Amino acid sequence: MSAFADVFITAFGAVTGAGDEQAFRSAWLAGESAVRPLVDKLEALPPGYGAPVAFTQKELRQLPGGRGQRPGTQTHHTFLAVGAVGRTLLNAGMSDPAADLEEVADRRGVYLGSYTNFPEMKKHLSLTHAMGDLEAAARGEYVIDDSRILPGMKGFTGFDFLKHMNNMPTAHASIMANARGPANTFLGHSSVGLQAVARAWDALRLGLADEMIAGATGPGVLEGLCLLRKALGMQSAVELDPATAARPLDQGATGLVPGDAGAAFVLETAERASATGRTPLARLAGYSELFVAPEGPRGPLPGAGPILALARQALAEAGWEAGDVDYISPTGAGLPQLDRLEAAALAELVGPGRPFIAPHTGVVGFTEGAHGPLGLVGALQAMQDGQVPAALNVEAPWEALEGHKLGGGSGDIRRALILSLAPEGTLNALAVERV
Amino acid sequence: MRRRVVVTGLGTVTPHADDVDRLFAQLCEGRSAVERITSFDPVDLPSQIAAEVRYPVEGPDFLGPYDLRPRAMRFSWAAAQRALASAGLPELAPDDFAARARRAVHLAVGVGSTAIEALGGITLEAWGTPEVSTKRDLPAFRRAAVKHDDAVAVLEEWFVDQAAPALATMLGASSVTTAASACASGSHAILDAVARIRLNQSDVVLTGGVCTPVTRSMMPGFSMLSALTTANENPAAASRPFDMDRSGFIMAEGCSLLVVEELEHALARGATIHGEVLGVGIATDSYRLTDPEPGGRGMGDAMRRALLDSGVPSTGVQYINAHGTSTKMNDAAETKAMKRVFGGRDATPPVSSSKSMFGHLIHAAGVTEAIVCLQSIKHGRVHPTINHETPDPECDLDYVPNVARDLTVDVAMSNSFGFGGQNVSVILGRYDGSRA
């Protein structure tokens, strides 16, 4: 990879259950969890608590490119995506992307990760219900009556279908950012956010663009996802205190605590950063990804070995030893079977003492595709202020992590490793270095 | 020096056939696969026709932890079987981590699952019969749903994340990517596979797309977008790309996959090379979600960038497989873009639209049409655009109307343009060992 020019992160932004990227930082430093009871429109959504995003349509309209964004054309996935991209544009000083010269727009791309764009199910459930044959329904049976499809669609618009297409987060974001270069939506498991960042890095290395907006959207607090996670036994137990339910790498964790987030970055070549005058915050140093078939479609992984191999591969690509790393953002999903393996892999990778291991899921829950990018946001913030917030709700970490620094300190944070592990077997790691 | 990318495996499950040679033969005969929908009764729907896979696609029910019974999973497995058999790749030992690290899967996956229909019983429990219930409040549904884990677990199919991992276990790959850029997805998957190989991240990538959108919700949904034709009376004549009387596209289902491989890797193992991916180009309209930029700006940019990437001059392209959806806007904009890129009407090579016969395979379209281009190179023949009867002054190129044509094709372009303004062009060529 040395033949390729450096690629820098020059700006970032996020929307989370705690607020924007600054509010996320403040909450984490203050040890406050954004996980709270699910009420109103989210009433009865399992497990009954989570960290839904507090971001509003009004706030979106005030962001660069946000005025043209209309809620009726967007799923929650897309809303979080454009929110994160808007925050990123704002922080990058790109106040009016639509006014950019054509040659600038031609060399700007958007790559976003999204754990599909489907799980917002209300309309589809309504249609399913409406299609039920009346006679069968009178007997308590559900049988589809095809003649009821069309009447069942009363009140639907074309956007109720278009907006569920998987590329829509990126399609909206590319219009918002006036990006006419490469655009793609990476789908799949919760590790997909780091994959989108890495593919954007690839696009820059291949010369497809000079500037990429990359990140992910992760609406964890959604109908389809919450119900499915619950059905598959992956979700946190009910009847817990919401503020202490999300317990990354803690033996008391009972499962995933759903959280909403979107996070994005401006990645650019050195030449482009020089032209825009944006200050490089960090250099992308190494990336690795690994797929290992789990024992079942949603896990567990066969052991800690693949996680260790993944981390070592990212470090090798960066040209680092494990001892060079100052900060690790782990997954800390709160799934006992995954956390135990991650803890074992981290312990073997770095040993006790250093670096800081800083999980963020205690603050905003597990944010699906946005989890990895949000970990990167946290690492960049630690590089900027030298503070490493304590891991929230970690009272009894897995034994392997005894003696490790689970956040809660300060120091010169130069090199960071971000891990994003999906229980389904896709594993991603990114190494970044402060400039 | 840039690593060259060649195609060493082809696999397909399309409405015409599950074999690339039979698919191409039927296309050259001008045979349409469009018929009235059979997977459900489309009574009263605006668009009642589609190109469905109507033959049985055999295969196991499970592959390790993956359930292959859903239609998209079954199609993916079957197309992968064919592509991998065609490529003749050696099977890797489970502990051959080094070799596995050089293999990847990149799959475009699209809309179209009927899994939510499994929740119908829960909707009745929560909301009563459709006749008496007017309020469909979600909390009531949730309270009912949490008592039915088995039914809800079927929703897993609704997510699109299982197919690529399943294919990775077939290939022995340690890298998995799933992506979507709507109707450009299949070509996009080729582009991303090429990127992996050029960046020396992989030597072999199984890449392509799958889509099963002929469902009770997607058919009327796309009709609401005014995207689908409602010319139900004569299904075979309904898809009319570039014709004056075109009125929308035809929904289709299927899966197509390529094994793409770094050239030296392929040569070293004596693989059969079906062609070379000479160039890829990508551009975004950044215009509207539903409409292409009317001047074809993004389309033209994708074509121009693909040519630039390939190093082939526009005069070196002998054939274009168009996106050619049969919508008013796409076909006019694509024609403008082609003329601009190739230097006018007379300088644009023959163009045909496979969608005139197999409809729009959405996420599988680009890669299926790339296979068609490779078949044209192989057989020296280009298939027609059928139903081209009434010329449209806005569409004035040579669309190979209605009858196949013998044509030596060394280099072909395949275009794919998606809802949301994502555009990808791929340049495919005959493998030439002497090319630098």
Chai-1 contact restraints between the chains, C-beta under 6 A:
chainA,res_idxA,chainB,res_idxB,connection_type,confidence,min_distance_angstrom,max_distance_angstrom,comment,restraint_id
A,E43,B,P139,contact,1.0,0.0,6.0,A-B,restraint_1
A,A44,B,P139,contact,1.0,0.0,6.0,A-B,restraint_2
A,A44,B,R142,contact,1.0,0.0,6.0,A-B,restraint_3
A,A44,B,R143,contact,1.0,0.0,6.0,A-B,restraint_4
A,L45,B,R142,contact,1.0,0.0,6.0,A-B,restraint_5
A,P46,B,V146,contact,1.0,0.0,6.0,A-B,restraint_6
A,T116,B,F159,contact,1.0,0.0,6.0,A-B,restraint_7
A,T116,B,V160,contact,1.0,0.0,6.0,A-B,restraint_8
A,F118,B,W158,contact,1.0,0.0,6.0,A-B,restraint_9
A,H124,B,I116,contact,1.0,0.0,6.0,A-B,restraint_10
A,L125,B,T123,contact,1.0,0.0,6.0,A-B,restraint_11
A,S126,B,R136,contact,1.0,0.0,6.0,A-B,restraint_12
A,L127,B,S217,contact,1.0,0.0,6.0,A-B,restraint_13
A,T128,B,I116,contact,1.0,0.0,6.0,A-B,restraint_14
A,T128,B,E117,contact,1.0,0.0,6.0,A-B,restraint_15
A,T128,B,G120,contact,1.0,0.0,6.0,A-B,restraint_16
A,T128,B,T123,contact,1.0,0.0,6.0,A-B,restraint_17
A,H129,B,T123,contact,1.0,0.0,6.0,A-B,restraint_18
A,H129,B,W127,contact,1.0,0.0,6.0,A-B,restraint_19
A,H129,B,P130,contact,1.0,0.0,6.0,A-B,restraint_20
A,A130,B,P130,contact,1.0,0.0,6.0,A-B,restraint_21
A,G132,B,G120,contact,1.0,0.0,6.0,A-B,restraint_22
A,G132,B,P130,contact,1.0,0.0,6.0,A-B,restraint_23
A,L134,B,E131,contact,1.0,0.0,6.0,A-B,restraint_24
A,A137,B,L124,contact,1.0,0.0,6.0,A-B,restraint_25
A,A137,B,T129,contact,1.0,0.0,6.0,A-B,restraint_26
A,Y142,B,G120,contact,1.0,0.0,6.0,A-B,restraint_27
A,Y142,B,G121,contact,1.0,0.0,6.0,A-B,restraint_28
A,Y142,B,L124,contact,1.0,0.0,6.0,A-B,restraint_29
A,D146,B,F40,contact,1.0,0.0,6.0,A-B,restraint_30
A,D146,B,D41,contact,1.0,0.0,6.0,A-B,restraint_31
A,D146,B,V43,contact,1.0,0.0,6.0,A-B,restraint_32
A,S147,B,V43,contact,1.0,0.0,6.0,A-B,restraint_33
A,I149,B,R216,contact,1.0,0.0,6.0,A-B,restraint_34
A,L150,B,D44,contact,1.0,0.0,6.0,A-B,restraint_35
A,M153,B,P220,contact,1.0,0.0,6.0,A-B,restraint_36
A,G158,B,M224,contact,1.0,0.0,6.0,A-B,restraint_37
A,G158,B,L225,contact,1.0,0.0,6.0,A-B,restraint_38
A,F161,B,G221,contact,1.0,0.0,6.0,A-B,restraint_39
A,L162,B,L225,contact,1.0,0.0,6.0,A-B,restraint_40
A,M165,B,A182,contact,1.0,0.0,6.0,A-B,restraint_41
A,N166,B,A180,contact,1.0,0.0,6.0,A-B,restraint_42
A,N167,B,A180,contact,1.0,0.0,6.0,A-B,restraint_43
A,N167,B,S181,contact,1.0,0.0,6.0,A-B,restraint_44
A,N167,B,A182,contact,1.0,0.0,6.0,A-B,restraint_45
A,N167,B,G420,contact,1.0,0.0,6.0,A-B,restraint_46
A,A171,B,L289,contact,1.0,0.0,6.0,A-B,restraint_47
A,A171,B,G420,contact,1.0,0.0,6.0,A-B,restraint_48
A,S174,B,T284,contact,1.0,0.0,6.0,A-B,restraint_49
A,S174,B,S286,contact,1.0,0.0,6.0,A-B,restraint_50
A,I175,B,S286,contact,1.0,0.0,6.0,A-B,restraint_51
A,N178,B,S286,contact,1.0,0.0,6.0,A-B,restraint_52
A,A179,B,T284,contact,1.0,0.0,6.0,A-B,restraint_53
A,A179,B,S286,contact,1.0,0.0,6.0,A-B,restraint_54
A,R180,B,T284,contact,1.0,0.0,6.0,A-B,restraint_55
A,R180,B,S286,contact,1.0,0.0,6.0,A-B,restraint_56
A,P182,B,I282,contact,1.0,0.0,6.0,A-B,restraint_57
A,A183,B,T284,contact,1.0,0.0,6.0,A-B,restraint_58
A,A183,B,Q422,contact,1.0,0.0,6.0,A-B,restraint_59
A,N184,B,A179,contact,1.0,0.0,6.0,A-B,restraint_60
A,N184,B,S181,contact,1.0,0.0,6.0,A-B,restraint_61
A,T185,B,A180,contact,1.0,0.0,6.0,A-B,restraint_62
A,F186,B,A179,contact,1.0,0.0,6.0,A-B,restraint_63
A,L187,B,V160,contact,1.0,0.0,6.0,A-B,restraint_64
A,L187,B,T178,contact,1.0,0.0,6.0,A-B,restraint_65
A,L187,B,A180,contact,1.0,0.0,6.0,A-B,restraint_66
A,G188,B,D161,contact,1.0,0.0,6.0,A-B,restraint_67
A,G188,B,T178,contact,1.0,0.0,6.0,A-B,restraint_68
A,H189,B,D161,contact,1.0,0.0,6.0,A-B,restraint_69
A,D202,B,A195,contact,1.0,0.0,6.0,A-B,restraint_70
A,D202,B,L199,contact,1.0,0.0,6.0,A-B,restraint_71
A,L206,B,A195,contact,1.0,0.0,6.0,A-B,restraint_72
A,G224,B,L155,contact,1.0,0.0,6.0,A-B,restraint_73
A,L227,B,A145,contact,1.0,0.0,6.0,A-B,restraint_74
A,L227,B,V152,contact,1.0,0.0,6.0,A-B,restraint_75
A,L228,B,L155,contact,1.0,0.0,6.0,A-B,restraint_76
A,A231,B,D149,contact,1.0,0.0,6.0,A-B,restraint_77
A,A231,B,V152,contact,1.0,0.0,6.0,A-B,restraint_78
A,A231,B,A153,contact,1.0,0.0,6.0,A-B,restraint_79
A,E289,B,S175,contact,1.0,0.0,6.0,A-B,restraint_80
A,L290,B,S174,contact,1.0,0.0,6.0,A-B,restraint_81
A,F291,B,A168,contact,1.0,0.0,6.0,A-B,restraint_82
A,F291,B,S174,contact,1.0,0.0,6.0,A-B,restraint_83
A,F291,B,V176,contact,1.0,0.0,6.0,A-B,restraint_84
A,A293,B,G64,contact,1.0,0.0,6.0,A-B,restraint_85
A,A293,B,T169,contact,1.0,0.0,6.0,A-B,restraint_86
A,G296,B,P65,contact,1.0,0.0,6.0,A-B,restraint_87
A,P297,B,P65,contact,1.0,0.0,6.0,A-B,restraint_88
A,T426,B,V176,contact,1.0,0.0,6.0,A-B,restraint_89
